[in-house]
Amino acid sequence: MRARDLDGQRLTTELRDRLHGHACARCGGRGKLRPAGYAYVRMRGGRHGYPVGVCGGCPTWGAQ
């Protein structure tokens, strides 16, 4: 995922897995995840933030 708001109407299954903590927010891996901040999705009423995680091999900072 990139450092920008995601469009809630265009979320793929892969992005939903990343937003719900089932996969690494950066690489999509399904190993043990650690906290990595929030990803934001634009919705009709504004923005919704999801706490996301990354696997051990991915950094927790900066845009991918």
N, CA, C and O of each residue as an XYZ file, in Angstrom:
256
protein
N       0.837     -1.173      0.000
C       0.000      0.000      0.000
C       0.882      1.235      0.000
O       1.983      1.230      0.551
N       0.402      2.256     -0.604
C       1.152      3.507     -0.700
C       0.711      4.477      0.378
O      -0.334      4.299      1.003
N       1.522      5.509      0.587
C       1.211      6.532      1.591
C       0.223      7.539      1.016
O       0.570      8.693      0.765
N      -0.985      7.100      0.816
C      -2.066      7.952      0.324
C      -3.371      7.318      0.775
O      -3.387      6.170      1.218
N      -4.459      8.057      0.664
C      -5.760      7.488      0.991
C      -6.186      6.526     -0.113
O      -6.038      6.824     -1.298
N      -6.708      5.386      0.278
C      -7.213      4.412     -0.680
C      -8.679      4.715     -0.968
O      -9.385      5.245     -0.110
N      -9.132      4.385     -2.153
C     -10.527      4.584     -2.534
C     -11.332      3.380     -2.046
O     -11.109      2.256     -2.495
N     -12.259      3.617     -1.133
C     -13.065      2.542     -0.559
C     -13.899      1.791     -1.571
O     -14.282      0.650     -1.312
N     -14.196      2.384     -2.713
C     -14.997      1.733     -3.750
C     -14.152      0.820     -4.646
O     -14.699      0.042     -5.428
N     -12.831      0.911     -4.535
C     -11.950      0.150     -5.434
C     -11.010     -0.811     -4.704
O      -9.940     -1.135     -5.219
N     -11.392     -1.262     -3.529
C     -10.531     -2.158     -2.767
C     -10.603     -3.582     -3.309
O     -11.689     -4.139     -3.472
N      -9.450     -4.161     -3.584
C      -9.382     -5.549     -4.026
C      -9.371     -6.466     -2.800
O      -9.216     -6.000     -1.672
N      -9.532     -7.745     -3.026
C      -9.465     -8.718     -1.938
C      -8.108     -8.662     -1.262
O      -8.017     -8.757     -0.038
N      -7.044     -8.506     -2.057
C      -5.688     -8.417     -1.516
C      -5.550     -7.203     -0.593
O      -4.996     -7.326      0.500
N      -6.039     -6.043     -1.010
C      -5.953     -4.851     -0.165
C      -6.793     -5.003      1.104
O      -6.384     -4.553      2.174
N      -7.952     -5.627      0.991
C      -8.786     -5.852      2.181
C      -8.060     -6.740      3.191
O      -8.125     -6.491      4.394
N      -7.367     -7.778      2.704
C      -6.595     -8.640      3.603
C      -5.517     -7.840      4.328
O      -5.291     -8.043      5.521
N      -4.858     -6.939      3.622
C      -3.823     -6.109      4.233
C      -4.424     -5.147      5.258
O      -3.845     -4.936      6.324
N      -5.573     -4.567      4.943
C      -6.222     -3.628      5.855
C      -6.734     -4.301      7.125
O      -6.755     -3.686      8.191
N      -7.139     -5.539      7.016
C      -7.702     -6.249      8.163
C      -6.665     -7.061      8.933
O      -7.019     -7.852      9.807
N      -5.381     -6.868      8.610
C      -4.313     -7.515      9.357
C      -4.084     -8.983      9.040
O      -3.457     -9.698      9.822
N      -4.589     -9.440      7.897
C      -4.381    -10.830      7.489
C      -3.141    -10.990      6.630
O      -2.716    -12.113      6.355
N      -2.547     -9.863      6.197
C      -1.360     -9.890      5.338
C      -0.542     -8.629      5.589
O      -1.066     -7.616      6.052
N       0.752     -8.706      5.278
C       1.661     -7.576      5.424
C       1.195     -6.407      4.556
O       0.861     -6.597      3.386
N       1.172     -5.208      5.122
C       0.723     -4.020      4.391
C       1.659     -3.674      3.235
O       1.227     -3.026      2.282
N       2.906     -4.079      3.288
C       3.870     -3.737      2.237
C       3.994     -4.814      1.169
O       3.841     -4.527     -0.019
N       4.271     -6.060      1.580
C       4.568     -7.097      0.591
C       3.440     -8.112      0.411
O       3.473     -8.904     -0.531
N       2.452     -8.103      1.294
C       1.340     -9.056      1.184
C       1.627    -10.406      1.809
O       0.781    -11.299      1.765
N       2.833    -10.574      2.405
C       3.180    -11.839      3.056
C       2.252    -12.142      4.227
O       1.665    -11.238      4.821
N       2.131    -13.407      4.544
C       1.193    -13.810      5.601
C       1.890    -14.373      6.825
O       1.313    -15.175      7.560
N       3.138    -13.953      7.048
C       3.877    -14.375      8.234
C       3.452    -13.585      9.459
O       2.437    -12.888      9.448
N       4.248    -13.706     10.517
C       3.974    -12.965     11.746
C       4.115    -11.470     11.471
O       5.125    -11.030     10.923
N       3.103    -10.691     11.850
C       3.096     -9.254     11.578
C       3.362     -8.455     12.842
O       3.046     -8.885     13.952
N       3.954     -7.275     12.646
C       4.174     -6.337     13.758
C       3.518     -5.012     13.388
O       3.355     -4.717     12.204
N       3.137     -4.206     14.381
C       2.438     -2.950     14.105
C       3.245     -2.028     13.192
O       4.469     -1.945     13.291
N       2.522     -1.331     12.291
C       3.190     -0.436     11.338
C       2.390      0.828     11.048
O       2.521      1.400      9.966
N       1.584      1.264     11.970
C       0.840      2.495     11.755
C      -0.546      2.247     11.195
O      -1.165      1.217     11.461
N      -1.026      3.209     10.411
C      -2.392      3.156      9.884
C      -2.419      3.350      8.384
O      -1.572      4.040      7.816
N      -3.404      2.734      7.747
C      -3.723      2.989      6.346
C      -5.105      3.624      6.345
O      -5.970      3.234      7.128
N      -5.314      4.596      5.474
C      -6.573      5.331      5.443
C      -7.338      5.073      4.153
O      -6.770      5.020      3.062
N      -8.651      4.914      4.320
C      -9.544      4.649      3.200
C     -10.581      5.768      3.143
O     -11.198      6.107      4.153
N     -10.764      6.334      1.958
C     -11.814      7.342      1.767
C     -13.156      6.638      1.655
O     -13.326      5.725      0.847
N     -14.089      7.062      2.459
C     -15.444      6.520      2.433
C     -16.399      7.677      2.175
O     -15.977      8.832      2.117
N     -17.658      7.377      2.023
C     -18.647      8.431      1.753
C     -18.660      9.483      2.855
O     -18.809     10.670      2.565
N     -18.508      9.079      4.100
C     -18.567     10.013      5.213
C     -17.234     10.621      5.601
O     -17.178     11.391      6.560
N     -16.162     10.307      4.896
C     -14.849     10.844      5.232
C     -13.766      9.795      5.092
O     -13.707      9.077      4.093
N     -12.903      9.709      6.106
C     -11.778      8.755      6.083
C     -11.927      7.768      7.229
O     -12.402      8.115      8.310
N     -11.512      6.527      6.975
C     -11.499      5.505      8.007
C     -10.071      4.974      8.096
O      -9.491      4.595      7.078
N      -9.494      4.941      9.304
C      -8.136      4.452      9.496
C      -8.123      3.008      9.963
O      -8.876      2.639     10.864
N      -7.282      2.195      9.365
C      -7.102      0.797      9.740
C      -5.696      0.613     10.311
O      -4.727      1.014      9.668
N      -5.556      0.022     11.493
C      -4.207     -0.296     11.977
C      -3.656     -1.453     11.141
O      -4.282     -2.509     11.053
N      -2.499     -1.255     10.536
C      -1.911     -2.281      9.674
C      -0.629     -2.824     10.285
O      -0.061     -2.232     11.202
N      -0.181     -3.964      9.760
C       1.050     -4.582     10.221
C       1.948     -4.932      9.053
O       1.503     -5.003      7.907
N       3.222     -5.150      9.359
C       4.188     -5.584      8.352
C       4.942     -6.795      8.883
O       5.037     -7.006     10.092
N       5.475     -7.582      7.961
C       6.260     -8.759      8.354
C       7.665     -8.323      8.780
O       8.018     -7.153      8.633
N       8.447     -9.228      9.290
C       9.770     -8.914      9.810
C      10.748     -8.351      8.794
O      11.663     -7.620      9.172
N      10.585     -8.669      7.515
C      11.500     -8.208      6.491
C      11.179     -6.841      5.906
O      11.964     -6.303      5.125
N      10.044     -6.277      6.273
C       9.611     -4.990      5.710
C       9.750     -3.874      6.726
O       9.492     -4.086      7.910
N      10.160     -2.662      6.278
C      10.258     -1.524      7.197
C       8.873     -1.021      7.590
O       7.902     -1.230      6.863
N       8.784     -0.364      8.732
C       7.513      0.191      9.203
C       7.339      1.646      8.811
O       6.312      2.242      9.135
N       8.313      2.242      8.123
C       8.279      3.663      7.812
C       8.293      3.904      6.315
O       8.688      3.036      5.537
N       7.856      5.093      5.920
C       7.937      5.539      4.531
C       6.975      4.836      3.587
O       6.400      3.800      3.920
N       6.813      5.406      2.422
C       5.923      4.851      1.406
C       6.642      3.770      0.622
O       7.851      3.842      0.403
N       5.899      2.788      0.209
C       6.456      1.710     -0.600
C       6.499      2.129     -2.042
O       6.937      1.358     -2.896
